[in-house]
C-alpha cells in the first residue's frame, strides 16, 4: 500500500464583524478552539466592533459531529470544527497556513496600508496562530495566546524572530483546568529561553474568553 496526496480546490468559510474598507483602523484575526464553529466564536468579540475594527474569524477546515455517530436523527447533534489532528498533520498545517493567508489577503485588500493586525488564538487556535505567524511574512502588531501556549513543534528557525517582533500576550484563566500553574511557569521559561518578550495576564474564570478582559486588552493598543 502506498500513501499518495493530491492538491484540490475547496471552499472554506469565515465570518466577520465590522465593515472592511479604508475606514478600518485595526484588524483582528481570531482563531477558535477545537470543537467550536466560527459563527459561535465570533460573537464573543462583538464588544470590539466600534466601527473602526474589522474582526475576522476563520473556521477550521475540518468539521465533525460532537456526540456519537451520524444517524437519521442526528440533525440536532451539534457540530464543531478543528484546525488539525495528528493524522497527516503536516499537510493539514500547510493547508491552514495557506488558507489564513488567503483570508487575510481578501479582507485586508481594501484597507489602508499599515493597518495594525492583532492575531488572537484561543485553545487549539493559539497553536494555529503561532504556526501561521511563524510560517508567513505578514506584519503582525500583536499576538494573543488565550488558554494555550506555543505548540511543541514550534518553528525554532523562524518562530522566535517572528513572534519577537510583535507584542506577545499570554492570557490564562486561574480556573482553567487545561493549564495549571506548573505548566504556565514552564511555558514562561521556554519563552525566555527562546528570547521572546511577553507579558502574562490572568482572569478569574476558566477555559473561556473573558469579554471584560478582552475589551481592556483591545483598548491598550492597536
N, C-alpha and C positions, 0 to 999 in steps of 0.2 A: 504494500500500500504506500502511495506517495502523496504527501500533502502538497496542494497547489493553492495559489492565490490569484485572484483576478480583481482589477480595479473597476468599479462600476459607479455610475452617477446615481445619486439617491436624493430624496427630498428630506430635508431636516427642518425643524421648526424652532422659532424663538419668539419671545414676547417682549414688548417694550412699554415703558411708561414715559410720557413726555413726547414732545414733537421734535424730530430731527430737523436740522437746518442751521442757518447762520446765527440764530439767537442762542444756540446751545453754548453754555459756558463750562460744562463739565459732563463727561460721560462716565457712567458706571457700568461695568460688565460683571454680572453676578452669576456665579455657578452654584447650582443647587446641590444638595446632598443625595446620597443613594436613596432610592425608594420614593423620591419626590418627583413632581412634574413642574415644569417651569411656570405654568399658569397658576399653580397653587403656591409657588415660592415667591413670585414677584410681588404679590400684594403686601408682603412684609416690608417692602420698600416704598409704599405709597406715600409715606410722610416725607420722602426726599423729593417728590415731584413738585417743584416750586416754579415750573415754567422755564427754568434755565438749565435743568439737568435732564439728561436722557439716560434712563436706566434700561439696560438690555439684559434679558435673561435667556440665554441659550438653553436648550434641553439636551440631555444626554441622548446619544444616538440609538440606544437600545432600551426597549420598554418590556415590562413583564407584569404578570398578574401577581399581586401581593399575597394572595391567600389561595393556596390549592390549585389544582389543575383546571384548565378551561372546561366548562360544561355548558349545556344548553341554558342553564340558569345563572351563568357567570356574568351577566351584564351589569350586575351590581357590585361585582368584585372590584375593588379599587386597583388602579394601575399605577406603577411607578416607573422611573427611568434610572439608568445607571450610565456612568461615563465609560466604564470598562469593567472587565472581570479578569481573572488570571488566565483565562483561555485566549490564546492568540493575542496576548496583551500588547505586544509591541506594535502590531498593526492597528489595534484599537486606539492606542495613544497617538500614532501618526495621523489617523483619521480625524480624531477630535481636535488635534492641534491645527490641522488644515481647515477644519470646519470653523473653529473660532476665529481664525484669520479672515475667513470669508465673511463671517457675520460682522466683524468689526469694520472691514472694508465697506460693506454695504451700508451700515448705519452711520458711519462717520463721513461718508462721501460728501454730504452737503454742509458739513460743519466747518467752522473756521479752522485754519491750520494752527496746530499747537494747543488745541483744547485739552485740558488735563484729563487723564484717564485713571480712574480708580478700578482696580480688579479685586473683587471680593469672592472668596471661595468658602463655602460652608461645608464642613464634614468632608465627604469624598470630593466635593467640589474644590476644596483647598488644594488637594493634590493635583487636580486638573489645572487649577490656576497656576500653580508653581511650574508645572511642566510646560504649560503654554508660554508663560513669560520667559522661561529659560531657553526654550527652543526657538523663539522668534526674535524679531528686531523691532517690535512695536515699542515706542516710548511709553513707559508706564510711570505715572506720578506716584501712585500709592498702591500697595498690596495689603489686603486684609485677609488674614487666615483665621477663620472663625470656627472654633470647635475642632480643629485639626492642625497639623503642622506640615513640615516638609515630608514628601514621600521618601521612603527608604532608598529608592533608586534615583534620588535627585542627581541631576547632571552636575558633576563637580567641576567640569571644564568651563561651561558657560554660566551655570546657575548662580554661583556666588557673585559674580560681577553684575549679572542682570538684576538679581534681587537687591544687591547692594546699592544700585543706582537709584532705587526708589525708596520711598518711606515704607517700611515694613511694620505692620501692626499685628500682634497676636491677640486674639480675643478668646477668653476662656470663662465658662460658667463655673462658679465654685461648686455647683451641684452636678456638674457634667459627669455622668458615670462612665463616659468613654475616656476621659482624661483625668488621671489622678495627679496629685502633687509631684510624685516621683517622676512620672512621665513628662510633666511640664518642665521640671528642673533639668532633666536630661536633654530636652529639646532646646532649652535656652543655652545649655553648654555646647550643644552641637552648632548652634548658630554662631556663638562666639568663636568656636574653633575654626569655622569657615570664614570668619571675618565679616559677617553680615550684620550690620547695625539693625536693631529692632527695639520696639517697645511693647510691653505687655499691658493689657487692660483686662480687668475682670468684671464680671457682673454676678449678681446673687442667684441667678437661675441655673438651669441645666443645659442640655444639649439643644439649644434653640437660639434664634435671633431675638435679641432684646431690642425692641423698637426704640426705646428711650435712649439707650446707649448708642444705637446706630445713628440716631439724629445728632447726638453730641459729636460723634466721630466725623460725621459728614460736615458739621459746621466748623471743624478745625482746619480744614484745608481744602484743596481742590481749586 
